């Protein structure tokens, strides 16, 4: 893998130079678990006032679980299914498709416009970051791409996590990871810069294969705010992610016994670059009761794959988006918000060889949002309505309504209903690559409606149990057909209705002064055309048990994650019509520990897949086995 010696030498020197420095408390504020960034288009609201289903993974929890890939910790969220292979990790909320989930990073929409979804495997955890997950349709707030929900990643600001932090770790499979961060703040400004590198030689991912599938990922990011006048604040955020790695192809030689299976493919590799930026200005008037926020953001993503004989598949996608949000607090409990979004997405298939159209296509969209929220001591109410005008598809109107009622001081009931829409993507409309997939420019958007009811129950002062039942329907789901005699794949809209329903349970508890427990369970029944959907286990569960020594001198966390059996499509028939196969259930055990060596200096170690479980998240792609790392970090 790429040589990182110089990078780590600099970080190591910084660690040694400040080995006795005083460490600032870099954990996020105590109330971060009670704030939701994305639950409203207005300023953040309290989790206790939210009428839907949401979960926040705090900076402290990310640290306790020694999270490096955000995709891993999302497995601890009820209703979330994760499935990944080299070069693409997908997330599904409540049985939705991967491209039905909106991902925001520091307020920026980060999905690849060409592919229609975000590779969550490229998102690395930074010091002080937090994650929130809103489950259920959010199109009334954010438009297309949010049928299943919204995942928000917020890096720490220079004010919330000031000072310097560095981390270095190394371990099995040639793993060398590291991170650097610096945050600072003044009376009217704050700024933060961060760099993260992840490098591993990897392990084989083909059944019986011997070729290691490695990866290098680099992230540079920055964000800041400055108050230029009383009540007037400018902000900016930028991020660059580069991911390089190997992958294996499937065997499409019908004469081979491994036809349709993943096989060792020397020379196959990928390079993905993603650049994002946002600028915004916020003004407060009427003593902060009336706010105005204007922002503009850009995203530019390129994906290139290479085979043994050179470039094999490439794409470009970019997005320009502008938003204006005005919010007015009518009284302490009443809030009214209006928003306007303009978005232009561009796509280009740059695959060489002349097998596909390589011209540029664009889609423009304008959305108008109206939102009302009431937050009382006993009763909470929310309502949102959005109308989208699209230059290619029919206009769409989506809604979301919710209510919450505090039956007692320890019991709260909530219910919500909403609708969502998802526009077809570039390759679905226009096809790609070598003629095995023909686009369908007559596709229409998918439409979803659903509802949920839930209860949040406090158990004493130390635990909270949440249970939610949800039910939704998806009309016009886009599927792939293989009509004879050529059996060439082409997409279409289902005439039948797809169903997703299930139960989500989460528990957060403090077990004495030194122990904490977070647990989650999901039951899902997802069907498309009366058949079980692929890569959506009926049962998913997780548990994270953490012990912390007095004065935080040491800690240890045990994480257990279970994925039930699921179905997948295997292309093992020469017609390329998929054959349904079962992916076996699996349970992964991770164990980590940390000890303070000196003020501001800690050593840590972890073992992932402690039991060495062999499992597949996608048919015939073998997932990583046991791995271990040790490292040291400094904060001051």
Secondary structure, 3 states (H helix, E strand, C coil): CCCCHHHHHHHHHHHHHCCCCCCCCCCCCCCHHHEECCCCCCCCEEHHHCCCEEEEECHHHHHHCCCCEHHHHHHHCCCEEEEEECCEEEEEECCCCHHHEEEEECCEECCCCCCCCCCHHHCECCCCCEEEEEECCCHHHHCCCCCCEEEEEECCCCCCCCEEEEEEEEEHHHEEEEEEEEEEECCCEEEEEEEEEEEEEEEECECCCCCEEEEEEEEEEEEEEEEEECCEEEEEEEEEEEEEEECCCECCCCCCCCCCCECCCCCCEEEEEEEEEEEEEEEEECCCCEEEEEEEEEEEEEEEEEECCEEEEEEEEEEEEEEEEEEEECCCCEEEEEEEEEEEEEEEECCCCCCCCCCEEEEEEEEEEEEEEEECCCEEEEEEEEEEEECCCCCEEEEEEEEEEECCCCEEEEEEEEEEEECCCHHHHHCECCCCEECCCCCCCEEEEEEEEEEEEEECCCEEEEEEEEEEEEECCEEEEEECCCCEEEEEECCCEEEEEEEEEEEEEEECCCEEEEEEEEEEEEEECCEECECCCCEEEEEEEEEECHHHCEEEEEEEEEECCEEEEECCCCCCCCEEEEECCEEEEEEEEEEEEECCEEEEEEEECCCCCCCEEECCEECCCCEEEEEEEEEC
